Amino acid sequence: MTRNQWSRYGRGACEGYSLSIFGGGCTRFEGSVSRSVPQHDGGVHWLSSINGKCEQTHATREEAMARVEWELSIAGEAFVASFAEYKTHRPKNKFSQAVDAMRAARLNANAPA
């Protein structure tokens, strides 16, 4: 699996592409574009999804990939904004203060004398 860029999978008519964006830990966005089976009229279409949801149909692969990238950019910007707000309010949160105190105690206990 390739990270942070499109990668192709499948053979012949079974064709798909994936885009995995990893932020480390639990932060992860998975985009997928796959070719559909031929329709009754002989044509094909492309399916796009993000994190296994929001599946949409597109006429071309490029259109499907553009949609995934657009949705991922919105989701990424929303995550960054939410995390910035969290960091701003974190020092005022009593639970976060308790976590920081536990972390400091653990570091002090493991520090060489």
C-alpha positions in Angstrom: 0.0 0.0 0.0 1.4 3.4 -1.0 0.9 6.3 1.4 -0.1 9.8 0.5 -0.4 9.2 -3.3 -2.7 7.3 -5.6 -1.9 3.6 -6.2 -3.4 1.3 -8.8 -4.7 -2.2 -8.1 -6.4 -5.0 -10.1 -5.8 -6.3 -13.6 -7.5 -5.7 -16.9 -11.1 -4.7 -16.6 -10.9 -5.1 -12.8 -9.3 -1.7 -12.1 -9.2 0.4 -9.0 -7.2 3.1 -7.3 -6.7 4.0 -3.6 -5.4 7.0 -1.8 -4.4 6.7 1.8 -3.6 9.7 3.9 -2.0 8.9 7.3 -1.6 11.5 10.0 -0.1 9.0 12.4 -1.9 7.1 15.1 -5.7 7.0 14.5 -5.8 9.9 12.0 -6.4 8.3 8.6 -8.3 9.0 5.4 -8.9 6.3 2.8 -10.1 7.2 -0.6 -11.1 4.6 -3.2 -12.0 4.7 -6.9 -13.0 1.5 -8.7 -14.3 0.6 -12.1 -17.8 -0.9 -12.2 -18.8 -4.0 -14.0 -20.2 -3.3 -17.5 -23.7 -2.1 -17.5 -26.5 -3.5 -19.6 -25.7 -1.0 -22.3 -22.1 -2.1 -22.3 -20.8 1.0 -20.6 -18.9 1.3 -17.4 -18.9 3.9 -14.6 -16.6 4.6 -11.7 -17.4 4.5 -8.0 -15.7 6.7 -5.4 -15.8 6.4 -1.7 -14.0 7.8 1.4 -13.4 5.7 4.4 -15.9 3.1 2.9 -18.8 5.7 2.9 -20.3 8.3 0.7 -20.1 6.1 -2.4 -20.8 8.1 -5.6 -21.0 7.2 -9.3 -18.9 9.1 -11.9 -18.6 9.0 -15.7 -14.8 8.9 -15.7 -12.0 7.9 -13.5 -10.5 11.4 -13.4 -13.9 12.8 -12.2 -14.0 10.2 -9.4 -10.4 10.9 -8.3 -11.1 14.6 -8.3 -14.1 14.1 -6.1 -12.1 12.0 -3.6 -9.3 14.6 -3.5 -11.8 17.4 -3.0 -13.7 15.6 -0.2 -10.4 14.7 1.5 -9.2 18.3 1.4 -12.4 19.4 3.1 -12.1 16.6 5.7 -8.5 17.4 6.3 -9.1 21.1 6.8 -11.9 20.4 9.2 -9.7 18.0 11.2 -6.9 20.6 11.4 -9.3 23.3 12.5 -10.9 21.0 15.2 -7.5 20.0 16.5 -6.3 23.6 16.7 -9.4 24.4 18.7 -8.8 21.4 21.0 -5.2 22.5 21.6 -6.5 26.0 22.5 -9.0 24.7 25.1 -6.9 21.8 26.4 -5.0 23.6 29.2 -8.4 24.6 30.8 -9.8 21.0 30.8 -9.4 19.2 34.1 -9.1 15.8 32.5 -6.3 17.0 30.3 -4.6 18.5 33.3 -4.8 15.1 35.0 -3.3 13.4 32.0 -0.4 15.9 32.0 0.2 15.3 35.7 0.3 11.5 35.2 2.7 11.9 32.3 4.9 14.2 34.3 4.9 11.8 37.2 5.8 8.9 35.0 8.7 10.8 33.4 10.0 11.9 36.8 9.9 8.3 38.0 11.9 7.0 35.0 14.4 9.9 35.1 18.0 8.9 36.1 18.9 10.1 39.6 
